[in-house]
Amino acid sequence: MSFNDEQVAKDKQRLKAKVASSIIDSLPGLCQTEQENGEPNGIFTQISNALNDGSHNNKAKLVVEILTGGYTNFSYRIRLERDPETSSENEIKLFAKLCFERALWNPDKSKIYLLDRTANEYSTMKSISDNIVTDNSASHMIAKPHLCLDLLDGDLKMKLLVTSWCEAGDEQWANQLIDGIVDERIPPQLGRFLAQVHSMTEFPKDMNEDVRETLIGSTASDLAKVEELLAMNIDDNNNTRDQRIGKLLQSWGGEVCRSLWLLNQEDLRRKECFCHQDIHAFNILAESKPPVSTLQQFGPEGTVAVVDWEMAFWGPRGKDIGMLWSVPIISLLAHAFNGHAYSVDDGILSAMDNAWDSYSKEMLENKVVDEACLQRAYRNSMAWCGWFMFFAHYNIGAMVEHLPGYDELSPKDQYTLREAIGMVAVKFLHFGYVNEDGQDKDLLPIEELKKIRNDILSREVEYLDEIAATRRKQTMRMSMLRTTGRRVSDAPLNASIVKDVNFRNSLLFQVFGDN
């Protein structure tokens, strides 16, 4: 394979045939498994029968359609295309993800991104599907995995993961946050589901250790940015980029600022519970928005599902909730910059609180943790939300291009918004990891922790709202992702994480030593 964007696009198209043929070649074994499991009309039996029935011209076809991907995996929708005049059966769809042992951006073939992550994703989804979703209320929360195959493309090793199509919804939950109108049925489901996942103990504690080490290595790019901010010349009369965040970090001092990322590294090594590790709003699927003609904001079921489990491992309890909060927060800040802060803030803040409240209720009722543990977890969630916002949204700029009104902002205003995201991020990190004046923040009640979180957000919302008052107010509009039918992949973000590891030794160890 080649490693430029144009060639990657061609490879994505070319490999569709390999995906289809691999599934077809596996059909006999899959059909036999369905028969043994008492599923005589299982999905693969239906596919096999449809492909083999009828004349040559009227046989069904297995159609492979590109969804997302492009750095460490490609994802596809698989559907059975029948002659509509000869078949009234419901459409059969599957999801397939083709994963590579190395990132396609990297011509260095020695840099391996272990394919164990895909096998682990299959086993994780199977275990959760077999255990948690036996409860009908959670049956839609995760797709059922069917197949994990080893494939080759020249000398490049690959794995193909095939799952059922997620019927919970065809759009990413981030679309609702971009719209500024959140289905209140979704956050409690997410909180309860995460509590159930965090209570599972059947996964080995060394699972996906390479992913953990890769994430730890990603500290390097953040630290480089911190050093740049600490060294910049602060001029209160200068309105150039990064002045606000640079001034804040310099007021804390270099030792404190660097310690935030060292503490974050140590935190990631904690194995408190089994975590998804990548549960941001673009990895959550929600029920599609009904047509405008129905005059309904949301679908009738309010279903939701969590996807992309390849990074799952044992980690700190607050990481998943922190990741879950990140896109709601940056969406709120974007709405504020467009002059709509106070028409969306209650819904977005309530979504964050409702997810937490249902999570904590489930954990307490099942006696997994006590109140003191939840207080620590809430503070830890703020730290991890800050980490992801700084690394992904502020430093790299991942996902911000899809925020409401972002495409209509000038480059200067775009960075003003990103800096506001960075301000919230470092304040969350500081609050999450630093105790001051002998105060143990882990002892603060949950309601006080919520107030502190909201106060940090309110100050930044007010700052952006004041700027918005001097500009033409943007019209609220539907998410362009929904309008164009696109899904966003976080492959560029994952590529950035792996890239950071390449220069970790040259930067991170210079600052922290060999700790």
TAFENZI-V659942 format. One record per run of one state. SS is the DSSP state (H for helix, E for strand, L for the rest). FROM is the first residue (numbers start at 1). LEN is the number of residues. If there is no record, write none. Layout:
SS	FROM	LEN
SS	FROM	LEN
This chain:
L	1	4
H	5	10
L	15	1
H	16	21
L	37	6
H	43	10
L	53	8
E	61	9
L	70	3
E	73	9
L	82	11
E	93	8
L	101	15
H	116	16
L	132	4
H	136	3
L	139	6
E	145	9
L	154	2
E	156	9
L	165	6
E	171	2
L	173	1
H	174	6
L	180	4
H	184	15
L	199	10
H	209	9
L	218	1
H	219	13
L	232	11
H	243	10
L	253	1
H	254	15
L	269	4
E	273	3
L	276	5
H	281	3
E	284	3
L	287	5
H	292	3
L	295	9
E	304	3
L	307	6
E	313	3
L	316	3
H	319	19
L	338	3
H	341	25
L	366	5
H	371	26
L	397	3
H	400	3
L	403	3
H	406	3
L	409	2
H	411	23
L	434	7
H	441	3
L	444	2
H	446	23
L	469	11
H	480	5
L	485	6
H	491	12
L	503	1
H	504	9
L	513	3
